[in-house]
Amino acid sequence: MNASASLVDDLFNQLQGAPMQQIAGQLGTDTNQARDAISAALPMLMGAMGRNAQQPQGAADLFGALQRDHAGGPDLGGLLGSLLGGATGGGAAAAPQLDAGGILGHIFGGAQNRAESGLGQATGLGAGQAGQLLQILAPIVMAFLAKRTQGGGMDAGGLGSMLGQESSRIQNQGGMGGGLLGAVLDQNGDGQLDMSDLLKIGGSLLGGKR
């Protein structure tokens, strides 16, 4: 049943192959590290969006942005080409669907720096490359959700419900993505991402990366 399929898994599968290689090339890393980082970043992005969408206004605002700026946009290859400075010129960078900084600001709010540093520390990318990766993925996530809402004939309530289920699944599943999401939303409530938060993320990546 489509409703029970993980949104993160679906999008991650779409990024395999050439898109993954393009992103790795942009980050200046190898495909394996890019894959690990994307597998951590997507749950963090989708989970934070799910949390925002639990407020009725949050779901309505997100739904409006998807309809206004992301519906009927380019396919994944075209979007990546624009994001990675491919075929199209400077005009594409100004398109609303490519305003990665604005999208990340809405998703994470004041926790954006924490998201970048947490992802960077947990994956070994460093905050700069992690921020770059989030800027690549944010418009891709929005385009993916726009297609999903259109295809399913969803309204804002349906979108909020779908993202809420995904956010719960991510947190229940744990692993690196769920742990990072919890750390970014601040596990110990002190407003800082620190080593105790990162240790709670677990050695899943840090231990399994050798």
C-alpha positions in Angstrom: 0.0 0.0 0.0 1.4 3.4 -1.1 0.4 5.1 2.1 2.6 2.9 4.2 5.7 3.2 2.0 8.4 5.4 3.6 8.7 8.7 1.8 12.4 8.8 2.7 13.0 5.4 1.2 11.1 6.3 -1.9 13.0 9.5 -2.5 16.4 7.9 -1.6 15.8 5.2 -4.2 15.1 7.9 -6.8 18.5 9.4 -6.0 20.5 6.2 -6.7 22.8 6.1 -9.8 23.6 9.2 -11.7 22.0 11.7 -9.3 24.0 10.3 -6.4 27.2 10.6 -8.5 26.4 14.2 -9.4 25.8 15.1 -5.8 29.0 13.4 -4.7 30.9 15.3 -7.4 29.4 18.6 -6.3 30.4 17.9 -2.7 33.9 16.7 -3.7 33.5 13.3 -2.0 33.0 9.7 -3.1 29.7 8.1 -3.8 29.7 6.0 -0.6 30.1 9.0 1.7 27.5 10.9 -0.3 25.1 8.0 0.1 25.7 7.8 3.9 25.2 11.6 4.2 22.0 11.6 2.1 20.6 8.7 4.1 21.1 10.8 7.2 20.0 14.1 5.8 16.7 13.0 4.2 15.1 11.8 7.4 16.3 14.9 9.2 14.7 17.1 6.5 11.5 15.1 6.2 11.1 14.6 10.0 11.5 18.4 10.7 8.9 19.2 8.0 6.6 16.6 9.6 7.0 18.3 12.9 6.2 21.7 11.5 3.2 20.3 9.6 1.6 19.2 12.8 0.4 22.7 13.4 -2.5 23.5 11.2 -0.9 26.7 10.0 2.3 24.9 9.3 0.6 22.3 7.1 -1.3 25.1 5.3 1.8 27.2 4.7 3.8 24.2 3.4 0.9 23.1 1.1 0.6 26.6 -0.3 4.4 26.7 -1.0 4.3 23.3 -2.8 1.3 24.4 -4.9 2.8 27.9 -5.7 6.5 27.2 -6.2 7.0 23.5 -6.7 4.1 22.0 -8.6 4.8 21.2 -12.3 8.5 21.9 -11.9 11.4 20.2 -13.7 12.0 16.4 -13.2 14.8 15.2 -10.9 17.4 15.4 -13.7 16.5 19.0 -14.6 16.3 20.1 -11.0 19.7 18.7 -10.3 21.1 20.3 -13.4 19.9 23.7 -12.2 21.0 23.2 -8.6 24.4 22.0 -9.5 25.0 24.8 -12.0 24.3 22.7 -15.0 22.6 23.5 -18.2 20.6 26.6 -17.2 22.1 30.0 -16.5 21.7 32.4 -13.6 18.0 32.9 -14.0 17.3 29.4 -12.7 19.0 30.2 -9.4 16.4 32.9 -8.7 13.4 30.5 -9.3 11.4 30.0 -6.1 11.7 26.2 -6.3 15.5 26.7 -6.1 15.5 29.0 -3.1 17.3 26.4 -0.9 18.2 28.9 1.8 14.6 30.1 2.2 13.3 26.5 2.2 15.9 25.5 4.9 15.0 28.5 7.0 11.3 27.5 7.0 12.1 23.8 7.8 14.6 24.3 10.6 14.1 27.9 11.7 16.7 28.8 14.3 18.0 25.2 14.4 19.5 25.4 10.8 23.1 25.9 12.0 22.6 23.0 14.5 21.3 20.8 11.6 24.3 21.6 9.5 26.9 21.1 12.2 25.2 17.9 13.5 25.0 16.4 10.0 28.6 17.4 9.4 29.9 15.9 12.6 28.0 12.7 12.3 28.9 12.0 8.7 32.5 13.4 8.6 31.5 15.9 5.9 32.0 19.0 8.1 29.5 21.8 8.5 30.3 23.5 5.2 29.7 20.5 3.0 26.8 19.4 5.1 25.2 22.8 4.6 25.8 22.5 0.9 24.2 19.0 0.8 21.1 20.3 2.6 20.9 23.2 0.1 20.9 20.6 -2.7 18.4 18.3 -1.1 15.8 20.9 0.2 14.4 21.8 -3.2 14.5 18.1 -4.2 12.4 17.2 -1.2 9.9 20.0 -1.9 9.6 18.9 -5.6 9.1 15.3 -4.4 6.3 16.3 -2.0 4.6 18.5 -4.6 4.4 15.5 -6.9 3.2 13.3 -4.1 0.4 15.7 -3.0 -0.7 16.2 -6.6 -0.7 12.6 -7.5 -2.7 11.7 -4.3 -5.1 14.6 -4.7 -4.2 15.8 -1.2 -5.2 18.9 0.6 -3.2 20.6 3.5 -4.7 18.2 6.0 -3.7 15.1 4.0 -0.2 16.5 3.6 0.1 17.2 7.4 -1.1 13.7 8.1 1.3 12.0 5.6 4.3 14.0 7.0 3.3 13.4 10.6 3.3 9.6 10.0 6.6 9.9 8.3 8.1 11.9 11.2 6.9 9.3 13.7 8.3 6.5 11.6 11.7 8.2 11.4 11.8 8.8 15.2 10.6 5.3 16.0 13.1 3.7 13.6 16.0 5.5 15.2 19.3 4.9 13.4 21.4 7.8 12.2 18.6 9.8 10.6 16.3 9.5 13.6 19.0 10.3 16.0 20.1 13.3 14.1 16.6 14.6 13.9 16.3 14.2 17.7 19.6 16.0 18.3 18.7 18.8 15.9 15.4 19.3 17.7 17.6 19.2 20.8 17.4 16.0 22.9 18.6 17.4 26.1 16.7 20.6 25.9 19.7 22.9 26.4 19.4 24.6 23.0 22.8 23.4 21.9 23.9 20.4 19.9 26.8 19.0 21.9 28.7 15.8 22.2 26.1 14.2 24.5 23.5 14.7 21.8 25.8 13.3 19.2 26.6 10.3 21.4 22.8 9.6 21.6 22.8 9.5 17.8 24.8 6.4 18.4 27.8 4.8 16.9 25.7 3.5 14.1 27.5 5.7 11.6 30.7 6.5 13.5 31.2 2.9 14.4 30.1 1.4 11.1 32.0 3.8 8.9 35.4 2.1 8.9 
